[in-house]
């Protein structure tokens, strides 16, 4: 009965498709984390720049 309905072949196809979807999910998750990480790095760089600017401004005001 299983050979008549080609259950093994259908199972292998479904397994292959689900593995492909899982791989795609991992790729998109990695891209999302990379984008978030890059955004946080830029925020840190901007905050450090602001801190340096405020420090220089303080030195100029109170020599």
Rosetta silent file (secondary structure, phi, psi, omega in degrees, C-alpha in Angstrom):
SEQUENCE: XXXXXXXXXXXXXXXXXXXXXXXXXXXXXXXXXXXXXXXXXXXXXXXXXXXXXXXXXXXXXXX
SCORE:     score description
SCORE:     0.000 S_00000001
   1 L     0.000  -40.323 -179.785    0.000    0.000    0.000 S_00000001
   2 L   -63.794  -38.930  179.332    2.856    2.380    0.847 S_00000001
   3 L   -71.032  -31.865  178.562    4.493    1.803   -2.547 S_00000001
   4 L   -65.224  -40.724 -179.547    1.154    2.335   -4.291 S_00000001
   5 L   -89.396   -0.363 -179.761    0.735    5.742   -2.671 S_00000001
   6 L    53.984   46.339 -176.279    4.479    6.549   -3.023 S_00000001
   7 H   -65.405  -39.692 -178.911    4.662    7.467    0.660 S_00000001
   8 H   -64.064  -44.479  179.595    8.447    7.206    0.906 S_00000001
   9 H   -64.681  -42.950  179.277    8.993    9.518   -2.074 S_00000001
  10 H   -64.397  -40.675  178.145    6.420   12.019   -0.785 S_00000001
  11 H   -61.836  -44.166 -179.917    7.989   11.944    2.672 S_00000001
  12 H   -63.282  -39.355  179.130   11.450   12.633    1.211 S_00000001
  13 H   -66.071  -44.288  178.568   10.103   15.576   -0.824 S_00000001
  14 H   -65.064  -40.097  178.591    8.341   17.087    2.181 S_00000001
  15 H   -62.892  -43.935  179.564   11.450   16.576    4.305 S_00000001
  16 H   -62.716  -43.517  179.352   13.621   18.282    1.681 S_00000001
  17 H   -65.144  -40.422  179.521   11.230   21.244    1.420 S_00000001
  18 H   -68.624  -36.146  175.458   11.043   21.671    5.176 S_00000001
  19 H   -65.193  -38.726  177.256   14.858   21.561    5.457 S_00000001
  20 H   -63.445  -43.794  177.948   15.085   24.226    2.747 S_00000001
  21 H   -63.208  -39.011  178.464   12.609   26.407    4.625 S_00000001
  22 H   -64.756  -41.581  176.620   14.571   25.926    7.838 S_00000001
  23 H   -62.431  -42.718  178.377   17.789   26.958    6.090 S_00000001
  24 H   -63.224  -38.948  177.627   16.092   30.057    4.705 S_00000001
  25 H   -62.185  -42.175  178.187   14.827   30.918    8.176 S_00000001
  26 H   -63.060  -39.620  179.456   18.377   30.674    9.546 S_00000001
  27 H   -64.615  -47.966 -179.116   19.664   32.963    6.791 S_00000001
  28 H   -66.392  -34.810  176.014   17.000   35.609    7.384 S_00000001
  29 H   -64.617  -43.193  177.796   17.538   35.424   11.134 S_00000001
  30 H   -61.983  -41.450  177.938   21.263   35.962   10.638 S_00000001
  31 H   -64.469  -40.060  179.095   20.622   38.956    8.380 S_00000001
  32 H   -63.731  -43.833  178.638   18.242   40.444   10.910 S_00000001
  33 H   -65.754  -37.982  179.390   20.784   40.075   13.717 S_00000001
  34 H   -65.611  -41.349  179.161   23.532   41.567   11.554 S_00000001
  35 H   -64.097  -44.396  179.323   21.371   44.576   10.703 S_00000001
  36 H   -64.173  -40.842  179.349   20.483   45.135   14.360 S_00000001
  37 H   -64.099  -43.180  178.679   24.115   44.774   15.377 S_00000001
  38 H   -62.950  -40.713  178.306   25.246   47.307   12.774 S_00000001
  39 H   -62.351  -43.749  178.569   22.597   49.764   13.959 S_00000001
  40 H   -64.443  -38.479  177.852   23.743   49.425   17.560 S_00000001
  41 H   -62.350  -41.906  178.165   27.371   49.942   16.550 S_00000001
  42 H   -65.501  -38.555  177.300   26.458   53.174   14.768 S_00000001
  43 H   -61.957  -42.521  178.492   24.513   54.382   17.810 S_00000001
  44 H   -63.543  -42.937  179.128   27.549   53.718   20.010 S_00000001
  45 H   -62.577  -42.485  179.238   29.839   55.580   17.601 S_00000001
  46 H   -64.597  -42.800  179.308   27.464   58.555   17.527 S_00000001
  47 H   -64.140  -39.398  176.671   27.224   58.624   21.325 S_00000001
  48 H   -64.251  -40.955  177.097   31.014   58.535   21.662 S_00000001
  49 H   -61.489  -42.777  177.633   31.231   61.415   19.163 S_00000001
  50 H   -63.195  -42.597  179.420   28.700   63.431   21.163 S_00000001
  51 H   -62.261  -42.189  178.022   30.611   62.743   24.366 S_00000001
  52 H   -64.458  -43.247  178.638   33.891   63.925   22.779 S_00000001
  53 H   -60.200  -45.542  179.744   32.146   67.042   21.441 S_00000001
  54 H   -64.765  -36.875  178.465   30.716   67.867   24.872 S_00000001
  55 H   -65.034  -45.040  179.054   34.126   67.318   26.497 S_00000001
  56 H   -65.038  -40.343  178.202   35.848   69.663   24.017 S_00000001
  57 H   -61.765  -40.213  178.744   33.061   72.224   24.509 S_00000001
  58 H   -65.991  -40.572  178.521   33.583   72.050   28.280 S_00000001
  59 H   -64.732  -40.324 -179.092   37.352   72.560   27.892 S_00000001
  60 H   -69.195  -38.680 -179.958   36.794   75.582   25.651 S_00000001
  61 H   -68.963  -40.725 -175.345   34.265   77.163   28.035 S_00000001
  62 L  -121.616   81.307 -178.283   36.355   76.689   31.205 S_00000001
  63 L   -71.355    0.000    0.000   40.023   76.969   30.311 S_00000001
